[in-house]
């Protein structure tokens, strides 16, 4: 099995819906075995600007992590399809062992 992790900013949109909601619905449509999303406390990307949305007077939106698991070929196929929507996002794929 493989696990994919997708890192995006909360304020990103796909059409008129948030990219986060779009991805979660897309994963359901692709019949992925399981997915979870997390809001980060803080984070930074290639621009090295720390986003800390909980600070007083911060207008930063939190980074989001969406993780999903399934059989190897399915994760690779879905991750490849998602790449076209992630302009600037990041996908990491890891081999996992389930117990």
C-alpha positions, 0 to 999 in steps of 0.5 A, spaced: 500 500 500 501 507 498 500 513 502 500 520 499 500 526 502 498 533 499 500 540 502 496 546 500 494 552 502 487 553 505 485 559 501 486 556 494 480 555 490 478 550 484 473 554 480 468 556 486 470 551 491 476 550 496 481 546 493 481 542 499 473 540 498 475 539 491 480 534 493 476 531 498 470 530 493 475 527 488 478 522 492 471 520 494 469 519 487 476 515 485 473 510 490 480 511 495 480 507 501 481 512 506 483 520 506 484 525 512 485 532 512 489 536 517 490 544 519 497 546 520 499 550 526 504 553 522 508 552 516 512 555 510 514 553 503 519 555 498 518 562 499 520 561 507 515 565 509 512 562 516 505 562 516 502 562 523 494 563 522 493 563 530 497 569 531 494 576 533 492 580 527 495 575 522 491 574 515 495 568 514 491 562 512 493 555 515 497 550 511 493 544 509 495 536 509 491 531 506 493 524 506 490 518 503 491 511 502 490 505 497 493 500 493 499 502 489 497 503 482 491 507 485 494 512 489 499 513 483 494 514 478 490 519 483 496 523 485 498 524 477 490 526 476 491 531 482 497 534 479 494 538 474 490 542 480 495 543 485 499 549 481 504 550 487 502 544 491 506 538 493 504 531 493 509 526 497 508 518 496 510 513 501 510 506 501 506 503 508 505 497 511 498 496 514 497 492 521 
